[in-house]
Amino acid sequence: MITIVGAGLGGLTLANVLHRNGITAVVYDADISAASRPQGGMLDIHQETGQAALQAAGLLEAFGKLTLEHGDAMRILDKTGAVRMTHDGDGLRPEIDRGALRNLLLSSLRPDLVRWNAQVTGISREASGFKLSFADGRVATTEILIGADGAWSRVRPLVSEASPFYSGISFVELRYLDADRKHLTAAALVGKGLMFALSDERGIFGHREPNNELCVYAALKVPADWSRQPISRDLLHQHFHGWHADFHEVLANSDGDLVPRSIWMLPEGHSWPRTSGVTLLGDAAHLMSPFAGEGANLAMIDGADLARAIIAHPNDIERAFAAYEATMFPRAREAAAESAAGLELAFEANAPQAMLDFFTPKG
Ligand SMILES: Cc1cc2nc3c(=O)[nH]c(=O)nc-3n(C[C@H](O)[C@H](O)[C@H](O)COP(=O)(O)OP(=O)(O)OC[C@H]3O[C@@H](n4cnc5c(N)ncnc54)[C@H](O)[C@@H]3O)c2cc1C
């Protein structure tokens, strides 16, 4: 039996492609149920990675029906509120609500194969594989173990001593319901898809979501423990001192709580020697900052590639894992470098100039 820890986008893509090819895998997840935690945020799904993975899972057509029209439109502003660049979007990287994508992946799996409320708290190596201990005292054993359990993976220590380090950037998430009626300033700033307002080594990023909702991140270069203090609107106003009044209106008037999200990453090029019976995918393998928009896409293509490697080597899991890792390591290294460069561009002193240059065709 193949055991996957983590029913995120990566683990579920793996389970789907295996299932479609007649191979059963059980997936354990700490969440109480599929609906227990808001998944939040929009994801742009790239052709070569996320869309290719959905194709392998037989879900590309269904995905197309769930995407947000014009969600890939983009505008770049500066702190004066001046719009420095607009892009209408070309539909090549369609945007989808993260929860809708997870539900799509769940919809084609046998429900009994995804075990909710199963938080793995310990893993030990046994003579014939691995013993997993769960928070409620249950145990399970498996010969083949795949860690798809995200940033703070419990499986990762079996293959690597690496652990995530703070990127230097923390986000505060703000949400706006019924935005086109109740939050006109935020709706105008965000536009049809994505908005990046950058200046003074900080940013306000926004994107449109289904149901006339907006998500905005206030992004700050602050110490790792900054988000442990109570985050107030006053604190945000102070950090954006000198920014146009429209941004302050947006910071003042969101719905619900301010949710801090500090950004962590694994070392660029994180890899490990082939380790019998176990491998990792997605954030567990290569957590990176979101400035290349690749994390979810990579998790999904990792899942699809790993499934294809297992299908190609049905009786030799070590060859399958080695083939998968040989593809995954360089791909993740490249994306991590891209995301580190994106972070630099966004938070440099004369932003958004470098970002504008990046998007301006050369020659
Ligand atoms: C603010 C922000 C914005 C982002 N924007 C984008 C974007 O635009 N595009 C993009 O491609 N990526 C984006 N990302 C990155 C993306 O969210 C991740 O890379 C992606 O979710 C990784 O998928 P995963 O399946 O590897 O892990 P996860 O989605 O983290 O899933 C891991 C699963 O494992 C479960 N789990 C964890 N620990 C245990 C345990 N001990 N026992 C059992 N289950 C466990 C969790 O409940 C979870 O369901 C963003 C990230 C952040 C923080």
The ligand as a Gaussian input file, in Angstrom:
#p B3LYP/6-31G(d) Opt

LIG

0 1
 C        0.302000      33.897000       0.829000
 C        0.592000      32.812000      -0.163000
 C        0.241000      32.971000      -1.500000
 C        0.527000      31.956000      -2.434000
 N        0.198000      32.135000      -3.742000
 C        0.487000      31.174000      -4.642000
 C        0.149000      31.342000      -6.033000
 O       -0.406000      32.359000      -6.450000
 N        0.471000      30.339000      -6.900000
 C        1.083000      29.190000      -6.483000
 O        1.351000      28.305000      -7.320000
 N        1.397000      28.997000      -5.182000
 C        1.127000      29.957000      -4.267000
 N        1.453000      29.777000      -2.956000
 C        2.144000      28.528000      -2.559000
 C        1.159000      27.376000      -2.413000
 O        0.154000      27.742000      -1.482000
 C        1.867000      26.118000      -1.912000
 O        3.068000      25.963000      -2.593000
 C        1.006000      24.874000      -2.120000
 O       -0.181000      24.956000      -1.365000
 C        1.767000      23.611000      -1.744000
 O        0.938000      22.497000      -1.868000
 P        1.270000      21.162000      -1.043000
 O        0.230000      20.174000      -1.476000
 O        2.702000      20.826000      -1.183000
 O        1.094000      21.577000       0.472000
 P       -0.196000      22.158000       1.266000
 O       -1.127000      22.869000       0.351000
 O        0.382000      22.928000       2.409000
 O       -0.908000      20.854000       1.798000
 C       -0.349000      20.099000       2.846000
 C       -1.463000      19.265000       3.484000
 O       -0.839000      18.442000       4.471000
 C       -1.642000      18.443000       5.629000
 N       -0.745000      18.198000       6.765000
 C        0.246000      18.989000       7.237000
 N        0.845000      18.427000       8.280000
 C        0.232000      17.238000       8.489000
 C        0.407000      16.186000       9.434000
 N        1.349000      16.244000      10.382000
 N       -0.415000      15.105000       9.353000
 C       -1.359000      15.013000       8.382000
 N       -1.576000      15.986000       7.470000
 C       -0.775000      17.074000       7.522000
 C       -2.288000      19.820000       5.681000
 O       -3.496000      19.792000       6.425000
 C       -2.521000      20.092000       4.191000
 O       -3.814000      19.698000       3.776000
 C        1.179000      30.763000      -2.008000
 C        1.526000      30.601000      -0.652000
 C        1.247000      31.615000       0.255000
 C        1.642000      31.416000       1.707000

